[in-house]
């Protein structure tokens, strides 16, 4: 007879759904920030200081969110490949 630890199963399931949602949200927000920065770039090139600030803040936010996604990907690969993690 197979015994299933349902508490551990629910914990793994909830963690997987939660972290997947977090990574998808980070990537989506990163794309949104990058698009906003690209839309404000023409005004920023004309010397509008407000548009320059918006562009730079959105680029920094987008790159930080993409870095979070990239680090999660690297950590997942590190966990999966046996000769890398052990």
Secondary structure by P-SEA (a helix, b strand, c coil): ccccaaaaaaaaaaaaaaaaaaaaaaaaaaaaaaaaaaaaaaaaaaccaaaaaaaaaaaaaaaaaaaaaaaaaaaaaaaccccccc
